[in-house]
Amino acid sequence: MARRIGSRYTAHQILGRGSAGTVWLGEGPDGPVAIKLLREDLSSDQELVGRFVRERTALLGLEHPHVVSVRDLVVDGNDLALVMDLVRGTDLRTRLDRERRLAPEAAVAIVADVADGLAAAHAAGVVHRDVKPENVLLDMQGPLGPGGSHRALLTDFGVAKLIDTPRRTRATKIIGTPDYLAPEIVEGLPPRASVDIYALATVLYELLAGFTPFGGGHPGAVLRRHVTETVVPLPGIPDELWQLLVQCLAKAPASRLRASELGARLRELLPMLAGMPPLDVDEPDTEAEEEAAEDVPVPGPVPAAGEPVRRRGAVPLVPGAKPSDSNRDTHTSMRVPAPDELAGGARGTARAPRAAGAPRPGSARNRAVTRRRRLTLAVAAVLLATAGVGTWLATSDDTPTPPEDTHNSTPAVP
């Protein structure tokens, strides 16, 4: 059923739902539009409404071929809505779900498009803060690019910032999707343009590998890895591309490239990637991380018996949400891990390099191996001590009378 949005727009059909609101297919003075209607609890927040109005100029001024433009911001009664260009196509998450991973040429072409869009946004002083495949739309009506890629456009500018009010997040919350969060956000620092570069490099890694470099398992473990781990190499890609990924996934924000530099460098690599098939790589095991977080409650539904466990990709943090909301909008808040959780050990184990088959430090398997080793050493010490006493008794001329309290005669185990 149609509903009015302000005085200029009519929403006809729901295209999808997410944690921040509902996306409608609508009609405006200039034709079809996409209308993102924010949740009622957001629209009733006067602080957020004020921020919404203040961001109007910056968002409306963001025009670029690789950005889904915001045409209008509507504040009308209980309605708080962003009116955006309508893109005839799909999102990058849908393509990943279908193909699992892309050929390097197509992956690099898509990410280069997004980098160009981010460069324009950053030049205008706008940080996206939630770059992920769900927020990359593919225009199916335009001409094909390198590797058969469709033109990519970045959407949902401003939504994370609008929701991230001090009263909502304070100093203990995070806005974003854990798989793509830069380390400085996890550590509570203010988000700057470099967080978008880190997230986009994570998306590129996922397009190539079929999984994110630090994702999988409990959300707390995902955040910990961003801070403590180095990225696992991807075999089969040119060294120039790998070095570019490593630079943009650097823990230090200042070490990452700017968006304009990333886009230009990626396009320079396209000729050497032509014709390369998708990579054939194995997804890392997250069993140890899940064991390390075994006592921590996991938000959301528990998989039924026999139901496959999702090992990689975005982790839903809203109870009852699914990783694949129909419009892929998963802006959420969550707790920042305490310093001891980020420091390592049983509650903060980084996936450090280790020999094949060796248990991960801090995991349940590692603790079991350690207990067995200690027990073996204790038994060996007792046997050695007993053998020593027996030898002494056998060789001594004056055999002493055994003491009455035999418990006190047992050698101490070191």
NORKA-V144236 format. One record per pair of residues at least 24 apart in sequence whose ideal C-beta (glycine too) atoms are under 6 Angstrom apart, sorted by the first residue. I is the first residue (numbers start at 1). GAP is how many residues later the second one is. If there is no record, write none. Layout:
# NORKA-V144236
[[I	GAP] [I	GAP]]
This chain:
# NORKA-V144236
[[5	30] [5	69] [5	74] [5	76] [6	68] [6	70] [9	74] [11	24] [16	310] [16	311] [17	309] [18	307] [18	309] [18	311] [19	299] [19	311] [19	312] [20	139] [20	309] [20	311] [23	304] [32	54] [33	50] [33	53] [34	50] [34	52] [35	46] [35	48] [36	46] [37	44] [38	42] [40	38] [43	35] [43	37] [47	118] [48	117] [51	111] [52	110] [55	103] [58	68] [59	99] [62	59] [62	62] [62	64] [64	53] [64	56] [66	47] [66	50] [66	51] [66	87] [67	50] [67	87] [68	85] [68	87] [87	50] [87	52] [88	53] [89	48] [89	49] [89	50] [89	51] [90	48] [91	43] [91	46] [91	237] [92	41] [92	44] [93	40] [93	41] [93	235] [96	37] [100	110] [101	109] [101	177] [102	105] [103	44] [103	175] [104	169] [104	172] [105	41] [105	42] [105	168] [105	169] [106	41] [106	42] [106	43] [107	100] [107	101] [108	158] [108	165] [109	36] [109	37] [109	38] [109	40] [110	39] [110	42] [111	93] [112	151] [112	154] [112	155] [113	39] [114	38] [114	40] [114	86] [115	144] [115	147] [115	148] [116	147] [117	37] [118	78] [118	141] [119	140] [119	141] [122	71] [122	137] [127	64] [127	66] [128	29] [128	68] [129	31] [129	62] [130	30] [130	46] [131	65] [131	68] [131	69] [132	45] [132	48] [133	70] [134	194] [146	124] [160	171] [163	168] [172	163] [172	164] [173	160] [174	160] [177	137] [177	153] [178	41] [178	44] [178	45] [178	137] [179	33] [179	36] [179	135] [181	45] [183	43] [183	44] [183	68] [184	69] [186	37] [186	40] [186	41] [188	148] [194	59] [194	62] [197	51] [197	59] [201	44] [201	47] [201	48] [208	26] [208	71] [209	25] [209	72] [211	72] [211	101] [215	97] [216	70] [216	95] [216	96] [217	69] [217	72] [217	73] [218	75] [218	80] [219	96] [219	98] [220	73] [220	117] [221	68] [221	72] [223	114] [224	118] [224	124] [227	115] [228	122] [229	121] [229	122] [236	43] [238	34] [240	29] [241	28] [283	29] [286	25] [288	72] [288	75] [291	72] [291	73] [292	57] [292	70] [292	71] [378	35] [381	32] [385	26]]
